Every structure is written in structure tokens, then in C-alpha cells.
Amino acid sequence: MPESPTLVEFGRRVAEARRARGETQNTLAKRCGLHPTYIGGIERGRRNISLRNLLKLIAALEVDATELLRGLHEDETPVTRVQSDDEQAAGGEVDRGLLAGQGVPTIP
């Protein structure tokens, strides 16, 4: 899997915050309840962590979430829109007014 610049930058910030506290990866891992190799993977940009683990890191590092997340952007990965079953059945067209009237969000 190619490296994600976003994950690499996030990992750099985690490592910087950990070092600023004078902690090792092992110490941080114990305080987060995570495995040390997982922490290493985060710091190297190899892990796309869950929200739960992000919250554990923020608490253990005693940082504001913005310190770790500010300015990070989703990697430029193309997103393909998949037609719904209704659109496919209607030959690619669907009455968006009908869907909106039912409170269903639609993507143009």
C-alpha cells in the first residue's frame, strides 16, 4: 500500500507530542492500552486509526485534538459514485424530489 501523506504527517505529530512529553512508544502504548508496535505504526504513517484510538492518544498525550489534526486533509483519492438500486431500475434517473420529500439525502 502506498504511503498516505496525511497519515505520515499525523504520525509525525503524534511522535513529536510523545517526545515532547519525554515518553517512549512503550510508555505511551501502556497509557493508551494499545500495543507498542501499533503506536510505531501510527508514527510511521502505516496505520489509519479508529476514532476510539484517536481519543485514547489525545487523552494520553494530553493534547488538544487540533494539535494533531489541524490542516490535515483527506488524501486525493478518487471517489466513485455508485448508482442506487432505484437509479439503476430507472435507467440511471431517479426522481430526486421524491427522495428529498422522504427526508433521504441525495447526491447530485
WOMOHU-V121126 format. One record per residue. N is the residue number from 1. RES is the residue in one small letter. D_LAST is the distance of its C-alpha to the last C-alpha in Angstrom with 1 decimal. Layout:
BEGIN
<<N:RES:D_LAST> <N:RES:D_LAST>>
END
This chain:
BEGIN
<<1:m:31.3> <2:p:30.9> <3:e:31.4> <4:s:28.6> <5:p:29.5> <6:t:27.8> <7:l:30.0> <8:v:33.0> <9:e:32.7> <10:f:32.3> <11:g:35.3> <12:r:37.3> <13:r:36.7> <14:v:37.8> <15:a:40.9> <16:e:41.7> <17:a:41.5> <18:r:43.7> <19:r:46.2> <20:a:46.4> <21:r:47.6> <22:g:50.1> <23:e:48.7> <24:t:48.6> <25:q:45.7> <26:n:48.0> <27:t:48.6> <28:l:44.9> <29:a:44.1> <30:k:46.7> <31:r:45.6> <32:c:42.0> <33:g:43.1> <34:l:41.5> <35:h:43.2> <36:p:44.4> <37:t:42.9> <38:y:39.5> <39:i:40.1> <40:g:41.1> <41:g:38.0> <42:i:35.9> <43:e:38.0> <44:r:37.7> <45:g:33.9> <46:r:34.1> <47:r:32.7> <48:n:29.2> <49:i:30.6> <50:s:29.4> <51:l:29.0> <52:r:32.4> <53:n:34.2> <54:l:32.6> <55:l:34.1> <56:k:37.4> <57:l:37.6> <58:i:36.9> <59:a:39.6> <60:a:42.1> <61:l:41.6> <62:e:41.8> <63:v:39.0> <64:d:36.1> <65:a:32.8> <66:t:31.8> <67:e:34.7> <68:l:33.2> <69:l:29.5> <70:r:29.3> <71:g:27.6> <72:l:26.5> <73:h:23.0> <74:e:21.1> <75:d:22.3> <76:e:20.4> <77:t:19.4> <78:p:16.6> <79:v:13.9> <80:t:12.9> <81:r:9.9> <82:v:11.8> <83:q:11.0> <84:s:12.3> <85:d:15.6> <86:d:14.3> <87:e:12.0> <88:q:15.0> <89:a:17.3> <90:a:15.6> <91:g:15.7> <92:g:12.1> <93:e:10.9> <94:v:10.6> <95:d:11.3> <96:r:8.6> <97:g:11.5> <98:l:13.8> <99:l:11.9> <100:a:11.6> <101:g:15.3> <102:q:16.3> <103:g:15.1> <104:v:12.6> <105:p:9.8> <106:t:6.4> <107:i:3.8> <108:p:0.0>>
END
